[in-house]
Amino acid sequence: MKEPEADFVQDESPPTSTDLTSAKEQNHESKSDNSDLSNSPNSGPFQPLYSIKVPSAVKNGEALQFTVCVSKEGSEGSEEIVREYDDLEWLQHCLMTEDGVVGCIIPPLPPRPEYDAKAAEMKTKKQLGSDAHIIMADEFHKDCRNVERYLKMVISHQVFGRSELLKQFLCQKEAAVRTKLKKSLFMRVSQAVDEARKGQRKDIDEYFQKQRDWSTKYAACMKETSVNFNKMIYAQMRLANCYGNLATALKESVPINDNIQKEINGCQLILSEGVENAKHGLEVMSRNDEKTIGVHLDLYTKYMESVKEMLFRRTCLLVSYEEANRALEKAKPNKKTAAEELQRTTEKSFEECTDNARRELKSFRQQRILAFGEELSTFAEAQIKTSRDTITLLLRTLRSIKCPDDSQTTQE
């Protein structure tokens, strides 16, 4: 299916039929694609050291390779590097384990690209229904936008944007050698038990306890909203597909050579054009919904999980700090020095994490509100413009049915 593009209103004057008809045949890009950086919850006074563009992706064997154009601030030229999704996962792991990042909200990874035939078939059935007789084409442009958005969020972060690991990832021609991370069943069970034990721990700071409770409820709400919104988008796409099948059936109806049937065939062709217009409007609306509110909900659903992970890491440091205090109280004279050193180290880590967490949460709340306002405004503009386009085209079809002779004369 050809991807419909967005068409936005530039002024408040009502569009004419000619303008709307020509707009239908042209490709327009949604302006939400240009606001990825401004919607990052960590964009603030820190100025990114790099500029990122991901123009294309190519399937190479069993991997999808992204072309990343990197330019340093202040330089004119740009360097091209090739990275895979596994390289992004490795970068995420390295950033999470780097020193000095405790208390930081880590930008969430984009979804893993699905580019094999089986994944394309499952995706088509999910979006268009199990009775769909087509396979949706690969949408590598979406994966490119997701990767570009993720890298922009990382380079805009005031901590990760200065990381040497990020510099190596962006400036080295070849990707770093990845180490395979192995997680046994015992490790996963132990981690789950540890999370359950520490997750029930009440925080000594009322502010962070409220943040933990709020993040849990808000994450569940965002997830449910995102799922319901995606269901609405899929319903629009399925309805658009049904409109397309109806329009094709009307065009392929076998005519009979008599005057009455010729008039009926003429009306069927006009009706088919109207159904095509309605189909196009639904496709544009669903695409705009996905690019604006859909992307925002998916992004911040994952971001809330990052917030919960950050607060959980702080809780782990709190537990370690309390255990170090108890160990210092019970330490024997010959182990007093080691216990004091451990207590000072855990206290320093906990306080550093607390300071970073306060700063990150404040920035996150501010940018989340601003981002939602921008996306909601873009979503409303797209809805208004698309509705105007569709109504004008359908009114033209209605006039053609009521006055076919006048319509034919006007078109000639």
Buried (B, 14 or more C-beta within 10 A) or exposed (E): BEEBBBBBBEEEEEBEEEEBBEBBEEEEEBBBBEBBBEBBBBBBEBEBBBBBBBEEBEEEEEEBBBBBBBBBEEEEEBBEBBBBBEBBBBBBBBBEEBEEBBBBBBBBBBEBBBBEEEEBEEBBBBBBBEEBEEBBEBBBBBBBBBBBBBBBBBBBBBBBBEBEBBBEBBEEEEBEEBEEEEEEEEEEEEEEEEBEEBBEBEBEEEEBBEBBEBBBEBBEEBBEBBEEBBEEBBBBBBBBBBBBEBBEEBBEEEEEEEEEBEEBBBBBBBBBBBBBBBBBBBBBBBBBBBBBBBBBBBBBBBBBBBBBBBBBBBBBBBBBBBEBBEBBEEBEEEEEEEBBEBBEEBBEBBEBBBEBBBBBBEBBEEBBEBBBEBBEEBBEBBBEBBEBBBEBBBBBBEBBEEEBEEBEEEEE
